[in-house]
Each structure stands twice: as C-alpha cells, then as structure tokens.
Amino acid sequence: MALEITETTMTATANGEVLATGTRSDCGWHVTTWPRPLDRNAAITALMLAERLATHGEDDPCVIEWRRELSRG
C-alpha cells in the first residue's frame, strides 16, 4: 500500500489502484470511503481501513476496531 499525503489531499493506493481519497475542506477531511468529515488523523485511519478491507476482508480484527474507533469520532 502507498499512502500519499499533502496539505490538501490524501490518496491510498494498492497495486497501482486507488482505493480511497481524502480532500481537506473548512470542516475537515472528506474521505471517499467514510460518510462524514474527519480530522486529519482519523482520515489517515480511514484510508488505512480501506486498504485493510481490500486485503483482509470484513472479519479482520483491525478492520473491526478501526471502524469502531472512527464511529466514536
């Protein structure tokens, strides 16, 4: 997985395929795989979650915990 982070965008890729992107706005980071704006650290977690889902599936313990963490906000 590759995670590219700039001041205004984030991109998670695996095997040359874009898995998720994040864009910074006035109200936080909007990640394509998450329904609400996040802070910077949570946006990074959401991008890592997208990669983990693609490689390990829904039942992976990290996937379950990261979703729980992001849901608590």
mmCIF file as gemmi writes it, N, C-alpha and C atoms, coordinates in Angstrom:
data_model
loop_
_atom_site.group_PDB
_atom_site.id
_atom_site.type_symbol
_atom_site.label_atom_id
_atom_site.label_alt_id
_atom_site.label_comp_id
_atom_site.label_asym_id
_atom_site.label_entity_id
_atom_site.label_seq_id
_atom_site.pdbx_PDB_ins_code
_atom_site.Cartn_x
_atom_site.Cartn_y
_atom_site.Cartn_z
_atom_site.occupancy
_atom_site.B_iso_or_equiv
_atom_site.pdbx_formal_charge
_atom_site.auth_seq_id
_atom_site.auth_asym_id
_atom_site.pdbx_PDB_model_num
ATOM 1 N N . MET Axp A 1 ? 0.852 -1.18 0 1 0 ? 1 A 1
ATOM 2 C CA . MET Axp A 1 ? 0 0 0 1 0 ? 1 A 1
ATOM 3 C C . MET Axp A 1 ? 0.883 1.224 0 1 0 ? 1 A 1
ATOM 4 N N . ALA Axp A 2 ? 0.423 2.221 -0.699 1 0 ? 2 A 1
ATOM 5 C CA . ALA Axp A 2 ? 1.086 3.514 -0.69 1 0 ? 2 A 1
ATOM 6 C C . ALA Axp A 2 ? 0.084 4.546 -0.199 1 0 ? 2 A 1
ATOM 7 N N . LEU Axp A 3 ? 0.546 5.391 0.688 1 0 ? 3 A 1
ATOM 8 C CA . LEU Axp A 3 ? -0.288 6.465 1.212 1 0 ? 3 A 1
ATOM 9 C C . LEU Axp A 3 ? 0.421 7.772 0.911 1 0 ? 3 A 1
ATOM 10 N N . GLU Axp A 4 ? -0.207 8.607 0.113 1 0 ? 4 A 1
ATOM 11 C CA . GLU Axp A 4 ? 0.367 9.896 -0.245 1 0 ? 4 A 1
ATOM 12 C C . GLU Axp A 4 ? -0.447 10.986 0.433 1 0 ? 4 A 1
ATOM 13 N N . ILE Axp A 5 ? 0.237 11.845 1.181 1 0 ? 5 A 1
ATOM 14 C CA . ILE Axp A 5 ? -0.436 12.897 1.939 1 0 ? 5 A 1
ATOM 15 C C . ILE Axp A 5 ? 0.194 14.244 1.608 1 0 ? 5 A 1
ATOM 16 N N . THR Axp A 6 ? -0.651 15.198 1.221 1 0 ? 6 A 1
ATOM 17 C CA . THR Axp A 6 ? -0.216 16.579 1.038 1 0 ? 6 A 1
ATOM 18 C C . THR Axp A 6 ? -1.028 17.447 1.995 1 0 ? 6 A 1
ATOM 19 N N . GLU Axp A 7 ? -0.896 18.731 1.886 1 0 ? 7 A 1
ATOM 20 C CA . GLU Axp A 7 ? -1.654 19.646 2.744 1 0 ? 7 A 1
ATOM 21 C C . GLU Axp A 7 ? -3.158 19.605 2.479 1 0 ? 7 A 1
ATOM 22 N N . THR Axp A 8 ? -3.553 19.222 1.252 1 0 ? 8 A 1
ATOM 23 C CA . THR Axp A 8 ? -4.974 19.287 0.886 1 0 ? 8 A 1
ATOM 24 C C . THR Axp A 8 ? -5.576 17.976 0.385 1 0 ? 8 A 1
ATOM 25 N N . THR Axp A 9 ? -4.75 16.969 0.129 1 0 ? 9 A 1
ATOM 26 C CA . THR Axp A 9 ? -5.271 15.702 -0.377 1 0 ? 9 A 1
ATOM 27 C C . THR Axp A 9 ? -4.545 14.512 0.249 1 0 ? 9 A 1
ATOM 28 N N . MET Axp A 10 ? -5.216 13.375 0.233 1 0 ? 10 A 1
ATOM 29 C CA . MET Axp A 10 ? -4.641 12.106 0.653 1 0 ? 10 A 1
ATOM 30 C C . MET Axp A 10 ? -5.122 11.053 -0.34 1 0 ? 10 A 1
ATOM 31 N N . THR Axp A 11 ? -4.24 10.103 -0.65 1 0 ? 11 A 1
ATOM 32 C CA . THR Axp A 11 ? -4.605 9.026 -1.555 1 0 ? 11 A 1
ATOM 33 C C . THR Axp A 11 ? -4.01 7.72 -1.056 1 0 ? 11 A 1
ATOM 34 N N . ALA Axp A 12 ? -4.83 6.689 -0.987 1 0 ? 12 A 1
ATOM 35 C CA . ALA Axp A 12 ? -4.372 5.346 -0.65 1 0 ? 12 A 1
ATOM 36 C C . ALA Axp A 12 ? -4.453 4.494 -1.907 1 0 ? 12 A 1
ATOM 37 N N . THR Axp A 13 ? -3.331 3.875 -2.277 1 0 ? 13 A 1
ATOM 38 C CA . THR Axp A 13 ? -3.298 3.005 -3.443 1 0 ? 13 A 1
ATOM 39 C C . THR Axp A 13 ? -2.704 1.649 -3.073 1 0 ? 13 A 1
ATOM 40 N N . ALA Axp A 14 ? -3.091 0.644 -3.816 1 0 ? 14 A 1
ATOM 41 C CA . ALA Axp A 14 ? -2.524 -0.705 -3.68 1 0 ? 14 A 1
ATOM 42 C C . ALA Axp A 14 ? -2.454 -1.315 -5.067 1 0 ? 14 A 1
ATOM 43 N N . ASN Axp A 15 ? -1.3 -1.837 -5.414 1 0 ? 15 A 1
ATOM 44 C CA . ASN Axp A 15 ? -1.095 -2.442 -6.726 1 0 ? 15 A 1
ATOM 45 C C . ASN Axp A 15 ? -1.489 -1.5 -7.86 1 0 ? 15 A 1
ATOM 46 N N . GLY Axp A 16 ? -1.204 -0.221 -7.697 1 0 ? 16 A 1
ATOM 47 C CA . GLY Axp A 16 ? -1.492 0.762 -8.725 1 0 ? 16 A 1
ATOM 48 C C . GLY Axp A 16 ? -2.944 1.208 -8.809 1 0 ? 16 A 1
ATOM 49 N N . GLU Axp A 17 ? -3.794 0.701 -7.931 1 0 ? 17 A 1
ATOM 50 C CA . GLU Axp A 17 ? -5.221 1.042 -7.941 1 0 ? 17 A 1
ATOM 51 C C . GLU Axp A 17 ? -5.536 1.981 -6.77 1 0 ? 17 A 1
ATOM 52 N N . VAL Axp A 18 ? -6.258 3.061 -7.044 1 0 ? 18 A 1
ATOM 53 C CA . VAL Axp A 18 ? -6.679 3.98 -5.994 1 0 ? 18 A 1
ATOM 54 C C . VAL Axp A 18 ? -7.806 3.335 -5.202 1 0 ? 18 A 1
ATOM 55 N N . LEU Axp A 19 ? -7.599 3.189 -3.89 1 0 ? 19 A 1
ATOM 56 C CA . LEU Axp A 19 ? -8.607 2.579 -3.025 1 0 ? 19 A 1
ATOM 57 C C . LEU Axp A 19 ? -9.502 3.622 -2.37 1 0 ? 19 A 1
ATOM 58 N N . ALA Axp A 20 ? -8.923 4.761 -2.017 1 0 ? 20 A 1
ATOM 59 C CA . ALA Axp A 20 ? -9.685 5.822 -1.355 1 0 ? 20 A 1
ATOM 60 C C . ALA Axp A 20 ? -8.911 7.126 -1.469 1 0 ? 20 A 1
ATOM 61 N N . THR Axp A 21 ? -9.652 8.225 -1.421 1 0 ? 21 A 1
ATOM 62 C CA . THR Axp A 21 ? -9.024 9.539 -1.431 1 0 ? 21 A 1
ATOM 63 C C . THR Axp A 21 ? -9.627 10.396 -0.327 1 0 ? 21 A 1
ATOM 64 N N . GLY Axp A 22 ? -8.885 11.388 0.076 1 0 ? 22 A 1
ATOM 65 C CA . GLY Axp A 22 ? -9.367 12.347 1.058 1 0 ? 22 A 1
ATOM 66 C C . GLY Axp A 22 ? -9.061 13.752 0.578 1 0 ? 22 A 1
ATOM 67 N N . THR Axp A 23 ? -9.983 14.661 0.847 1 0 ? 23 A 1
ATOM 68 C CA . THR Axp A 23 ? -9.815 16.053 0.449 1 0 ? 23 A 1
ATOM 69 C C . THR Axp A 23 ? -10.097 16.941 1.649 1 0 ? 23 A 1
ATOM 70 N N . ARG Axp A 24 ? -9.22 17.885 1.9 1 0 ? 24 A 1
ATOM 71 C CA . ARG Axp A 24 ? -9.383 18.802 3.023 1 0 ? 24 A 1
ATOM 72 C C . ARG Axp A 24 ? -10.345 19.925 2.662 1 0 ? 24 A 1
ATOM 73 N N . SER Axp A 25 ? -11.222 20.254 3.605 1 0 ? 25 A 1
ATOM 74 C CA . SER Axp A 25 ? -12.138 21.38 3.44 1 0 ? 25 A 1
ATOM 75 C C . SER Axp A 25 ? -12.173 22.168 4.745 1 0 ? 25 A 1
ATOM 76 N N . ASP Axp A 26 ? -12.987 23.193 4.798 1 0 ? 26 A 1
ATOM 77 C CA . ASP Axp A 26 ? -13.095 24.009 6.01 1 0 ? 26 A 1
ATOM 78 C C . ASP Axp A 26 ? -13.616 23.22 7.209 1 0 ? 26 A 1
ATOM 79 N N . CYS Axp A 27 ? -14.395 22.175 6.956 1 0 ? 27 A 1
ATOM 80 C CA . CYS Axp A 27 ? -14.992 21.423 8.073 1 0 ? 27 A 1
ATOM 81 C C . CYS Axp A 27 ? -14.291 20.096 8.345 1 0 ? 27 A 1
ATOM 82 N N . GLY Axp A 28 ? -13.146 19.848 7.733 1 0 ? 28 A 1
ATOM 83 C CA . GLY Axp A 28 ? -12.395 18.631 7.989 1 0 ? 28 A 1
ATOM 84 C C . GLY Axp A 28 ? -11.997 17.928 6.707 1 0 ? 28 A 1
ATOM 85 N N . TRP Axp A 29 ? -11.652 16.665 6.845 1 0 ? 29 A 1
ATOM 86 C CA . TRP Axp A 29 ? -11.255 15.841 5.709 1 0 ? 29 A 1
ATOM 87 C C . TRP Axp A 29 ? -12.424 14.98 5.25 1 0 ? 29 A 1
ATOM 88 N N . HIS Axp A 30 ? -12.704 15.013 3.962 1 0 ? 30 A 1
ATOM 89 C CA . HIS Axp A 30 ? -13.752 14.18 3.377 1 0 ? 30 A 1
ATOM 90 C C . HIS Axp A 30 ? -13.069 13.003 2.683 1 0 ? 30 A 1
ATOM 91 N N . VAL Axp A 31 ? -13.297 11.807 3.208 1 0 ? 31 A 1
ATOM 92 C CA . VAL Axp A 31 ? -12.706 10.59 2.659 1 0 ? 31 A 1
ATOM 93 C C . VAL Axp A 31 ? -13.789 9.848 1.889 1 0 ? 31 A 1
ATOM 94 N N . THR Axp A 32 ? -13.451 9.366 0.72 1 0 ? 32 A 1
ATOM 95 C CA . THR Axp A 32 ? -14.44 8.739 -0.164 1 0 ? 32 A 1
ATOM 96 C C . THR Axp A 32 ? -15.082 7.499 0.434 1 0 ? 32 A 1
ATOM 97 N N . THR Axp A 33 ? -14.457 6.889 1.402 1 0 ? 33 A 1
ATOM 98 C CA . THR Axp A 33 ? -14.993 5.657 1.991 1 0 ? 33 A 1
ATOM 99 C C . THR Axp A 33 ? -15.623 5.872 3.36 1 0 ? 33 A 1
ATOM 100 N N . TRP Axp A 34 ? -15.803 7.132 3.76 1 0 ? 34 A 1
ATOM 101 C CA . TRP Axp A 34 ? -16.38 7.403 5.078 1 0 ? 34 A 1
ATOM 102 C C . TRP Axp A 34 ? -17.464 8.465 4.94 1 0 ? 34 A 1
ATOM 103 N N . PRO Axp A 35 ? -18.599 8.313 5.649 1 0 ? 35 A 1
ATOM 104 C CA . PRO Axp A 35 ? -19.758 9.179 5.407 1 0 ? 35 A 1
ATOM 105 C C . PRO Axp A 35 ? -19.702 10.596 5.98 1 0 ? 35 A 1
ATOM 106 N N . ARG Axp A 36 ? -18.793 10.877 6.887 1 0 ? 36 A 1
ATOM 107 C CA . ARG Axp A 36 ? -18.78 12.216 7.485 1 0 ? 36 A 1
ATOM 108 C C . ARG Axp A 36 ? -17.358 12.759 7.523 1 0 ? 36 A 1
ATOM 109 N N . PRO Axp A 37 ? -17.204 14.085 7.656 1 0 ? 37 A 1
ATOM 110 C CA . PRO Axp A 37 ? -15.862 14.676 7.725 1 0 ? 37 A 1
ATOM 111 C C . PRO Axp A 37 ? -15.089 14.155 8.942 1 0 ? 37 A 1
ATOM 112 N N . LEU Axp A 38 ? -13.775 14.06 8.776 1 0 ? 38 A 1
ATOM 113 C CA . LEU Axp A 38 ? -12.899 13.553 9.819 1 0 ? 38 A 1
ATOM 114 C C . LEU Axp A 38 ? -11.759 14.539 10.071 1 0 ? 38 A 1
ATOM 115 N N . ASP Axp A 39 ? -11.119 14.418 11.233 1 0 ? 39 A 1
ATOM 116 C CA . ASP Axp A 39 ? -9.9 15.19 11.426 1 0 ? 39 A 1
ATOM 117 C C . ASP Axp A 39 ? -8.772 14.487 10.659 1 0 ? 39 A 1
ATOM 118 N N . ARG Axp A 40 ? -7.604 15.09 10.615 1 0 ? 40 A 1
ATOM 119 C CA . ARG Axp A 40 ? -6.507 14.568 9.798 1 0 ? 40 A 1
ATOM 120 C C . ARG Axp A 40 ? -6.126 13.139 10.198 1 0 ? 40 A 1
ATOM 121 N N . ASN Axp A 41 ? -5.947 12.89 11.47 1 0 ? 41 A 1
ATOM 122 C CA . ASN Axp A 41 ? -5.549 11.556 11.92 1 0 ? 41 A 1
ATOM 123 C C . ASN Axp A 41 ? -6.612 10.505 11.608 1 0 ? 41 A 1
ATOM 124 N N . ALA Axp A 42 ? -7.863 10.854 11.811 1 0 ? 42 A 1
ATOM 125 C CA . ALA Axp A 42 ? -8.948 9.918 11.511 1 0 ? 42 A 1
ATOM 126 C C . ALA Axp A 42 ? -9.032 9.658 10.009 1 0 ? 42 A 1
ATOM 127 N N . ALA Axp A 43 ? -8.744 10.664 9.195 1 0 ? 43 A 1
ATOM 128 C CA . ALA Axp A 43 ? -8.754 10.476 7.748 1 0 ? 43 A 1
ATOM 129 C C . ALA Axp A 43 ? -7.67 9.479 7.334 1 0 ? 43 A 1
ATOM 130 N N . ILE Axp A 44 ? -6.514 9.571 7.949 1 0 ? 44 A 1
ATOM 131 C CA . ILE Axp A 44 ? -5.449 8.612 7.671 1 0 ? 44 A 1
ATOM 132 C C . ILE Axp A 44 ? -5.901 7.206 8.074 1 0 ? 44 A 1
ATOM 133 N N . THR Axp A 45 ? -6.552 7.097 9.223 1 0 ? 45 A 1
ATOM 134 C CA . THR Axp A 45 ? -7.076 5.796 9.664 1 0 ? 45 A 1
ATOM 135 C C . THR Axp A 45 ? -8.089 5.264 8.659 1 0 ? 45 A 1
ATOM 136 N N . ALA Axp A 46 ? -8.963 6.119 8.151 1 0 ? 46 A 1
ATOM 137 C CA . ALA Axp A 46 ? -9.972 5.692 7.172 1 0 ? 46 A 1
ATOM 138 C C . ALA Axp A 46 ? -9.316 5.174 5.892 1 0 ? 46 A 1
ATOM 139 N N . LEU Axp A 47 ? -8.233 5.805 5.468 1 0 ? 47 A 1
ATOM 140 C CA . LEU Axp A 47 ? -7.522 5.339 4.284 1 0 ? 47 A 1
ATOM 141 C C . LEU Axp A 47 ? -6.853 3.989 4.545 1 0 ? 47 A 1
ATOM 142 N N . MET Axp A 48 ? -6.284 3.828 5.722 1 0 ? 48 A 1
ATOM 143 C CA . MET Axp A 48 ? -5.691 2.541 6.089 1 0 ? 48 A 1
ATOM 144 C C . MET Axp A 48 ? -6.766 1.459 6.182 1 0 ? 48 A 1
ATOM 145 N N . LEU Axp A 49 ? -7.929 1.837 6.678 1 0 ? 49 A 1
ATOM 146 C CA . LEU Axp A 49 ? -9.052 0.911 6.762 1 0 ? 49 A 1
ATOM 147 C C . LEU Axp A 49 ? -9.457 0.433 5.365 1 0 ? 49 A 1
ATOM 148 N N . ALA Axp A 50 ? -9.502 1.331 4.4 1 0 ? 50 A 1
ATOM 149 C CA . ALA Axp A 50 ? -9.858 0.948 3.025 1 0 ? 50 A 1
ATOM 150 C C . ALA Axp A 50 ? -8.877 -0.088 2.482 1 0 ? 50 A 1
ATOM 151 N N . GLU Axp A 51 ? -7.602 0.113 2.752 1 0 ? 51 A 1
ATOM 152 C CA . GLU Axp A 51 ? -6.595 -0.845 2.293 1 0 ? 51 A 1
ATOM 153 C C . GLU Axp A 51 ? -6.733 -2.182 3.005 1 0 ? 51 A 1
ATOM 154 N N . ARG Axp A 52 ? -6.953 -2.13 4.303 1 0 ? 52 A 1
ATOM 155 C CA . ARG Axp A 52 ? -7.077 -3.368 5.088 1 0 ? 52 A 1
ATOM 156 C C . ARG Axp A 52 ? -8.299 -4.174 4.644 1 0 ? 52 A 1
ATOM 157 N N . LEU Axp A 53 ? -9.403 -3.48 4.376 1 0 ? 53 A 1
ATOM 158 C CA . LEU Axp A 53 ? -10.6 -4.154 3.864 1 0 ? 53 A 1
ATOM 159 C C . LEU Axp A 53 ? -10.315 -4.872 2.551 1 0 ? 53 A 1
ATOM 160 N N . ALA Axp A 54 ? -9.583 -4.207 1.671 1 0 ? 54 A 1
ATOM 161 C CA . ALA Axp A 54 ? -9.29 -4.787 0.363 1 0 ? 54 A 1
ATOM 162 C C . ALA Axp A 54 ? -8.398 -6.023 0.459 1 0 ? 54 A 1
ATOM 163 N N . THR Axp A 55 ? -7.534 -6.053 1.471 1 0 ? 55 A 1
ATOM 164 C CA . THR Axp A 55 ? -6.575 -7.151 1.567 1 0 ? 55 A 1
ATOM 165 C C . THR Axp A 55 ? -6.94 -8.223 2.591 1 0 ? 55 A 1
ATOM 166 N N . HIS Axp A 56 ? -7.763 -7.876 3.6 1 0 ? 56 A 1
ATOM 167 C CA . HIS Axp A 56 ? -8.045 -8.825 4.671 1 0 ? 56 A 1
ATOM 168 C C . HIS Axp A 56 ? -9.53 -9.125 4.887 1 0 ? 56 A 1
ATOM 169 N N . GLY Axp A 57 ? -10.416 -8.292 4.376 1 0 ? 57 A 1
ATOM 170 C CA . GLY Axp A 57 ? -11.846 -8.554 4.487 1 0 ? 57 A 1
ATOM 171 C C . GLY Axp A 57 ? -12.506 -7.988 5.736 1 0 ? 57 A 1
ATOM 172 N N . GLU Axp A 58 ? -13.826 -8.14 5.77 1 0 ? 58 A 1
ATOM 173 C CA . GLU Axp A 58 ? -14.686 -7.568 6.809 1 0 ? 58 A 1
ATOM 174 C C . GLU Axp A 58 ? -14.44 -8.112 8.22 1 0 ? 58 A 1
ATOM 175 N N . ASP Axp A 59 ? -13.994 -9.358 8.335 1 0 ? 59 A 1
ATOM 176 C CA . ASP Axp A 59 ? -13.854 -10 9.639 1 0 ? 59 A 1
ATOM 177 C C . ASP Axp A 59 ? -12.497 -9.783 10.295 1 0 ? 59 A 1
ATOM 178 N N . ASP Axp A 60 ? -11.628 -9.043 9.664 1 0 ? 60 A 1
ATOM 179 C CA . ASP Axp A 60 ? -10.3 -8.787 10.21 1 0 ? 60 A 1
ATOM 180 C C . ASP Axp A 60 ? -10.408 -7.963 11.496 1 0 ? 60 A 1
ATOM 181 N N . PRO Axp A 61 ? -9.695 -8.325 12.557 1 0 ? 61 A 1
ATOM 182 C CA . PRO Axp A 61 ? -9.779 -7.591 13.825 1 0 ? 61 A 1
ATOM 183 C C . PRO Axp A 61 ? -9.412 -6.109 13.695 1 0 ? 61 A 1
ATOM 184 N N . CYS Axp A 62 ? -8.448 -5.787 12.852 1 0 ? 62 A 1
ATOM 185 C CA . CYS Axp A 62 ? -8.091 -4.373 12.661 1 0 ? 62 A 1
ATOM 186 C C . CYS Axp A 62 ? -9.227 -3.605 11.996 1 0 ? 62 A 1
ATOM 187 N N . VAL Axp A 63 ? -9.862 -4.21 11.008 1 0 ? 63 A 1
ATOM 188 C CA . VAL Axp A 63 ? -10.996 -3.581 10.334 1 0 ? 63 A 1
ATOM 189 C C . VAL Axp A 63 ? -12.101 -3.284 11.344 1 0 ? 63 A 1
ATOM 190 N N . ILE Axp A 64 ? -12.416 -4.249 12.163 1 0 ? 64 A 1
ATOM 191 C CA . ILE Axp A 64 ? -13.477 -4.091 13.159 1 0 ? 64 A 1
ATOM 192 C C . ILE Axp A 64 ? -13.14 -2.967 14.138 1 0 ? 64 A 1
ATOM 193 N N . GLU Axp A 65 ? -11.92 -2.956 14.646 1 0 ? 65 A 1
ATOM 194 C CA . GLU Axp A 65 ? -11.527 -1.943 15.631 1 0 ? 65 A 1
ATOM 195 C C . GLU Axp A 65 ? -11.412 -0.553 15.023 1 0 ? 65 A 1
ATOM 196 N N . TRP Axp A 66 ? -10.838 -0.44 13.835 1 0 ? 66 A 1
ATOM 197 C CA . TRP Axp A 66 ? -10.711 0.872 13.199 1 0 ? 66 A 1
ATOM 198 C C . TRP Axp A 66 ? -12.077 1.457 12.871 1 0 ? 66 A 1
ATOM 199 N N . ARG Axp A 67 ? -13.01 0.639 12.443 1 0 ? 67 A 1
ATOM 200 C CA . ARG Axp A 67 ? -14.379 1.138 12.214 1 0 ? 67 A 1
ATOM 201 C C . ARG Axp A 67 ? -14.988 1.645 13.516 1 0 ? 67 A 1
ATOM 202 N N . ARG Axp A 68 ? -14.806 0.884 14.579 1 0 ? 68 A 1
ATOM 203 C CA . ARG Axp A 68 ? -15.328 1.295 15.882 1 0 ? 68 A 1
ATOM 204 C C . ARG Axp A 68 ? -14.716 2.626 16.324 1 0 ? 68 A 1
ATOM 205 N N . GLU Axp A 69 ? -13.409 2.745 16.153 1 0 ? 69 A 1
ATOM 206 C CA . GLU Axp A 69 ? -12.705 3.972 16.526 1 0 ? 69 A 1
ATOM 207 C C . GLU Axp A 69 ? -13.223 5.171 15.723 1 0 ? 69 A 1
ATOM 208 N N . LEU Axp A 70 ? -13.359 5.005 14.417 1 0 ? 70 A 1
ATOM 209 C CA . LEU Axp A 70 ? -13.835 6.095 13.571 1 0 ? 70 A 1
ATOM 210 C C . LEU Axp A 70 ? -15.283 6.472 13.887 1 0 ? 70 A 1
ATOM 211 N N . SER Axp A 71 ? -16.09 5.489 14.239 1 0 ? 71 A 1
ATOM 212 C CA . SER Axp A 71 ? -17.504 5.751 14.564 1 0 ? 71 A 1
ATOM 213 C C . SER Axp A 71 ? -17.658 6.575 15.833 1 0 ? 71 A 1
ATOM 214 N N . ARG Axp A 72 ? -16.732 6.415 16.751 1 0 ? 72 A 1
ATOM 215 C CA . ARG Axp A 72 ? -16.788 7.189 18.01 1 0 ? 72 A 1
ATOM 216 C C . ARG Axp A 72 ? -16.433 8.644 17.786 1 0 ? 72 A 1
ATOM 217 N N . GLY Axp A 73 ? -15.687 8.914 16.721 1 0 ? 73 A 1
ATOM 218 C CA . GLY Axp A 73 ? -15.342 10.277 16.35 1 0 ? 73 A 1
ATOM 219 C C . GLY Axp A 73 ? -14.449 10.948 17.286 1 0 ? 73 A 1
